[in-house]
Amino acid sequence: MKAVFLALAFLALHGTRTAGQIRNLDDAINQFSVHLFQAALNDEPRNLVISPLGVYMGLAGVLYGATNVTKRELEDFLHLSEEDLSEHVLDFGSIVTTLDLHSNVFLFLNKNRVFVKPSVSPTLRYENILDSAFHSSVERVDFTDTIATAELINDWSNQSTSTFIDKIVNPDELDEKTAVLIINAVYLFGEWATSFALMRTGPARFYVDEYTTKKVSMMYLEGMMNYGYLPQQKANFVVLPSKLSHNTEGLAVNVYFILPETSEDLQHTDKTMYSLTLHDLNKTEEDVINLRIPKFEIDTIEHFRNYFKRLRPFSQGDHFQGMPDESGPLKIKDLIQRTRFSVHEKGINGPAPDKDGIMPVGPRLRIKGFWFNRPFFVVVATENLILLTGKVMDPSIHKACEDLYTIS
């Protein structure tokens, strides 16, 4: 009820949001997304999946409690202006609400929470903004009791993601010096509009580099698909749409599989992801495609403090108007995100289909072949927003976080 009242108050103050204003926020988020993806690629040579959107929402939540230098830094970092902040409160809430989808064929969970030490007292206004705009909150915890606090954070992650993200921090990552910790848990499930042919999945070679191959489970699908070429990245891509239900009608979610032209182009594609746009990925043609792509599972826990160390709140700390601390300036210890993403015959993080999917194509004269038998990239997006970005270097590795925990 509190969130509804606040939303109505902002509507009265600012009037109806225009499509152009919301698109400006979408553009800011997407620009941030590809730059963060580029930074992550530069830092991680192995399998990787992150949700830049989740990170953006976490930092934007901090921005609304910041003042002075920190506020200006975060505005610049998030491609926002002072004028944008009041205007975009409703837009953030609209994005979070629109993407908070739960159906039998699609599920996107992107949960944020800010954990602070007991001496921090968030203001009611700030808590209202976090609640209405980001579906988030501030929770006071005792970081000196590392075991109990880690258990509390993991319990929150487990419950808020319906047990899909059961563990996100270890006690040894916390200490008595921790003042603020931002946690982001991301899980995506979706069924393909047309499933891969289960009986055609079989063992195949995947070239992790020019001289090394790994045995993987290669899936097969043939039919009419959208595809395109990215000249700046020197890469081809294929688009696989998710199945839409009544709950997700009007919100198309596509998965873009991006394959460098040759194995020699991998490094070039890797270094030019910062310039990728959804406009580039929407420039497609349609034809009969013979698609072969490996099944894979990536489970990434990313500590983003190293990416943000030049920012004042992550380096030396500052005073926060929304989160005043009686003991002095607040320093954010980290923004930790865990993202789970896998691709199977039926969809994303989905079980195998009960029967083979058939994509009718009618008469045709030629078939284009796309064989993802070497490292490739993945982007999951709606029409306007990038949700996830990833890189698949070795599909035979199924657990990227097994050094931290064992997935049941």
N, C-alpha and C positions, 0 to 999 in steps of 0.2 A: 504493500500500500504506500509505503514511504517513497519507493522508486517511482510509482505512478504519479504521485503528487508532485514530486520534483520535476518529472518530465513535463507535466502540464504547465508548471510554472515557467519552465524555459520556453515552451511553445508560446506562451503569452508574451514573454519578453522579446523573443526573436522572430516570431512569426513562422511561417511554413518554410522548411528547408527546400532549396531548389536543387534540381539534379546537378547543376553545375557546381554548386558548393560541395555536395557530397562527392562528386567526381574529383574535386581538388584534393580531398582527404584520401580518396582511393589512390590517386597519383602519388601523394606523399608517402603513403604506406608502401606502395610498390617500388618506389625509388629506394626507400630504405631497405626493402627486402632484398633486392638484387645486390646492393652494396654489402649487406651483411652476409649474404650467400657467398659473394666473392671473397670476403675476409675469412669466412669459414673454410672455403676451398683452399686458400693460401696456407691455412694452418693445419688442415687435416688431409693427409694423403690416402686415407682408407675410406671405407664406406661411411656415408654421412647422410643424415636427414635432420633438418631443422624446420621450425615454423617461425620465420621472421615476423609474421603477423602477431604471434604470441609474445615475442620479445618487444615488438612495437607497443602493444597494448600495456605490457608491464611498465615500460619506460614512460609512456604517456600518462599512466596513472600516477607515477612519481612526479611528473611535470606539474600536475594540477595542485600539488602540495608544495612546490618549490617557489623560491623568490630570488630576486636580484641576479647575481652572476650565474648561479645554477639554473635558474629559469631560462635565461637567455641562451645558455649552452645547450640545454635540452631542446629548446625550440629550434635552434639551428640544426641540431643533430637529427631531429625528427621531421625536418622540412616544414615546420609550422611557424606562424607568426603570432605576435601578441593578440592581434585581432581575431585569429583563428580559434583561440582557446574557448571563448564563450560560445562561439558559433558552432563548434564541433562537438560540444557535450552531447547533444542529441544524436549527432551523426555516429559517434562512437557507440552509443547505446543501440542505435539502429543496426549497426554492423554486427555487434555481439549478439543481439536478439535474432537477426536474420540467419546467422551462421550456427546458432545453437539448435541444431537439427537432430531430432530423434525419430527414426522410423525403422521399419524392418529392412530397408534396403540402403539406408544412408545414416551415418552418425558422425558428427564432428564435435569433439570435445576439446575446448581450449580454455583451461582454467588457470586463473592467476590469483595469488594471495601474497600479501606483504606481511612478513613476520618481523616484529620489532621487540627490543628489550623493554623491560617493565617501566623504565623512566620516561618512555615516549608516550605522549598523550595526544592521539589524533583528534582533531577538531570535528565537531558534528557536521559542519559543512563539507569537510574533506571526505568524511566517511560516506556522506550522502552522494557525493560525486562518484566515488569509487563504486558504490552500489548501483547507481542508476546508469552510469556511462560504461562501466567495465565489468559489472556483475562480480566485483571483487570486494575485498575488505582488508582491514588491518587487524592483526591478532598479536597480542602481547604474549611473549614466551620468555622463559628463563634459559638463556643461552649458556649459563654456567652449568646447568644440568644437561649435558650434551646428549646423553642416552634418551632421557625422557622427551626432550625437545625434538630429536630426530624421529622418534616414534610418533609424536604428535603430528609432525609435518607429513610423514609417510601415511599416517592414518587419514589425514585430510585428502591427500592425493588419491589414495585408494577409494575413498568414499565419493569424492567429487567426480571421479572418472568411472564410476561403476565397476571398480576393481581392475580396470584395464591398465592403469599406471599405479602399481602397488608400492613401489619404492623409488625414491628420488634423491635422498640424502643419506649419508653415513654420519654417525656421531663424530668421527674424527675430522669432519669438515666444519664443525662448529667449535667455538671456544668462547671464553668470557669476554673477549674483545668484540665479538659480533654484535652489531647494533641493529642493522637492517638486512633482511634477506628476502629477495623476491623469488617466488617459486612459480614456475609455469609448466603445467602438465598438458600434453597434447596427444590425442588419439583420433585416428580417422578410420572409419569403416565405410565401404561402399561397394555395391555390386556393379559389374560392367553392364552396359546396355545389352551387349552380347557376350556371353561367356566364351572363353577359349575352349577348344575341343579337348576334353579330358583324355580321351583315348589316344590323342596325338602327342601328348606330353611324353618326352623321353630323354634319355641321357644325351648330352652333347658337350663339345669342347667349348670352353670360354677362355679367350686369350687375355689373361690379367696383365700381360705385357708381351712384347714381341717374341719372347722365347719361352714363356711359361703358360701352360694351359691348366685349367681346372675342370673337373667333371661337374656339370650342373644339370638341373632339370629344365629342359627347354620347352616352352609352351608354343602352341601353334594356333593361328587364327587367320582365316582368309575371308575377305569380303570387301565391301565398299567402306573406305575409311578416308578421313582427312589427313593430309600430310603437307609438309612444307620444307623450306630451306632457309637457313639463317646465314646469310653471307658474311656477316661480321664475325660470327662464331665458327664459320666453316663447318656447319653441321646440318644434318637432316633431322626431321622429327615427324613422329606419328602421333595422332590425337586419339585417345580412347575415352569416350564419354561414359559417365556413370549412369546407372539406371535411376530414373526419377520416380518418386511416388507422389501421392496427393500432398504429403507434407512438404515436399521439396519442389513442387511444381513451380516453374518460373525461375528456379535457381539451378542452372546447369553447372555441374562440376566436372571438369575434364582433367585427365592426366596426360601430360605431354612427355613423351619419351624422346630424348634428344641424343642423337648418335653422331659423333664427329665423323667427317667424311672418310678419314683414314686413321689408322692407329697413330700416325705421326702428327695428326691434328689435335690429339687429345689435350696436349699442354696448351695449345692456342685457344681451344674452346674453354678450357679451365680458366685461363687468364682474362677472358673477355665476357664472362657471364655478367659483369657489372652493367653492361650496356643492353642486356636483354629487356624487352618490354612485352606486355601482353599484346600490344598491337602487332609485334613481330610474330607472335605465336598464333594470332588470328588470321594471318595471311596464308591461307591454305587452298589446296586444290583437293578434289575428290576423285578417287580412282579405286580400282580393284587392287587390294594389297595382300600380299602373302607375308604375314608378320610372324616372326619367331623371336621370342623374348624369354629370358630365364625367370623362373620363380626366384624371389628373393625376400629376405626379411632383414630390416635394419632397425636397431633399437639404440638410440643415441642419447646420452646424457651430456649436455654441453654446459660448461661454465663460461659465461659471457663476460666475466670481470676483465679478462685480458683484452677483449675487444673494446671495452669502454674505459680503460685505465686512464685515458687522457681527459675524461670527464671529471669535473670537480667532485660530484657526489661519490664517485668510485675511488678517487685518489686521496684528497685531503678532507673531504666532508664539507658540510655547510649547514646552516640553519634552515629548517623547513617550516614554513608557515602552517602547513596542514598537519605536520607531525612534530610539534615542538618537543624538545628534549631538555629537561631541567638540568642535565649534566653537561650540556654544551652542544657543539656541532655534531651532526649525524653523518656517518660514513656508511655507504651501502657496501656490504661485504661482497655480494655476488648476486647475479641473476642466473638461476639454475633452471634449465629446461630439459625435460625428458620427452622425447618424441618416438612413438612406435609407428612403423610403416612397413607393410609387406604387400607383395603382389602375388596373387594366385590365379588359378583358372577362373574362379567366379568373380573375383574383384580385389579390393584393397582390404587387407587384414581379414579376408573372408575365407570360409571353408571351401573345399572343392565342390564343384557343381554335381548335382545328382545325375545329370546327363549332358551330353555334348551340346554346346551352343552352335547354332547354325545361323550364319549371316547370309541371307539370300542376296545374290548379286546379278542374276539374270545372265543373258548372253554377254560374252566379252571376248575381245581379241587379244588382250595382253594383260599380264599381271606384273605389278611392281613388287619387288622383293625387299623387305627390310629385315635384316638378320642382326639382332643385337648380341653378337658373340664377342664383344670387347667392351671395355668400360664406357658407360654412358651416364647421362644426367636425367633427372626427373623433376618436373614442376607440376604441382597440383594447384588448380586455380578455378575460381568462378569466372564469370564474364568480366568482372571488374577487379578482383582481388587475388593476389597470390597467397595461397594457404600454406603450402609446404614446398621446400626445395631439397633436392638430394643428389647424391652421386653414388653410383654403384660401381665399385672397383673390382669386387670379387663376390659374386652371388652365392658362392659355396659357403661363405661365412654367414651363419644364421643369427648369431647373438653378438652384437657389438658391445654389450655392457656386461658380459659374463664375468669380467674381473670384479664387478661390484656386487652382483647377485646372480642367482640362478632363476631363470624364468620357468615357471611351472607349466 
